[in-house]
Amino acid sequence: MRKMLLGTLAAGSLVLAGCGASDPFDESAETEGEGVVVGSANFAESVLLGEIYSQALENAGFEVTQKPNIGSREVLYQQMESCEIDVTPEYNGALLSFIDSENEANTTETVDEELAKVLPEELAVLNSSDAVDKNALTVKQETADDLGLETLEDLESHAPDMIVGGPQEWEPRPDGLVGLKEHYGIEFKEFKSLGDVSGPISVSALNEGDVDTVMMQTSSPQLDEHDFVALEDPLNVMGINNIIPLICEESVDPDVQDVLNHVSETMTTDQLVQMNRQYSIDKDDAAAVASRWLDEHLS
């Protein structure tokens, strides 16, 4: 397993409680070694969060190598286990479900506690952010009105006549179709594998009627942009999903962890939605979106 020798920050480590510590965002800080490898999954929000992590670390004086858009969780997690990747943005509920599909934790606190127990020894999660992005089944407003859909419980009787869309890897997951059948009794007529999450393929499929409902993220600006409705998930089958950094613990210096925790404690869901809009709708560059957020909130 690769181990890095990250140098200490020139002015000392960050103390989040504001107890007179020097600032790790000091540009005079120096690092040694290979640097921190930051990866992200193959959807827009993960790429954006990976950019924020990378720039925050660079601003703190750390050398960073970015590997964005690696692939699905299945692919990215393997690279985290082998410590080819040191840091990636994750979602606490979805990650727990991926590792331990039988785990029934359903609050941020209990999910984080269970994650700490089930992660392999080389991996660790840092502090959960208040920023939340749940997966949700989404329908057009007219469909919700016509069928009286507000929650996933309302979907059970209509699902046999409906086509559902989502990424291929979502179908067999416990927070995907398997979990929806087990906990809500939802069985769709057909599943269509789509090539993105909350992206143009999913949006087009729903708008054009290729699918009747599609898995999207609740922080996606596409919901308001296209008058879509995210159905409520009272049993939290599709996850709690606070943003949380996943790290290769041996490879990540405590000062790096402090910077990532500072990002997590600062970010809010509203800020995440705004950044997603800038990136996905306004087509701003991810690096520019990340830089603006860091300048406004962590400078």
PyMOL commands that set and color helices and strands:
alter all, ss='L'
color gray80, all
select helices_A, chain A and resi 44-59+73-81+92-99+108-118+141-147+152-155+159-161+168-170+177-184+200-207+222-225+249-251+254-266+269-281+286-297
alter helices_A, ss='H'
color red, helices_A
select strands_A, chain A and resi 36-39+64-67+87-91+123-125+135-140+163-167+190-194+213-217+228-230+243-248
alter strands_A, ss='S'
color yellow, strands_A
deselect
rebuild
show_as cartoon
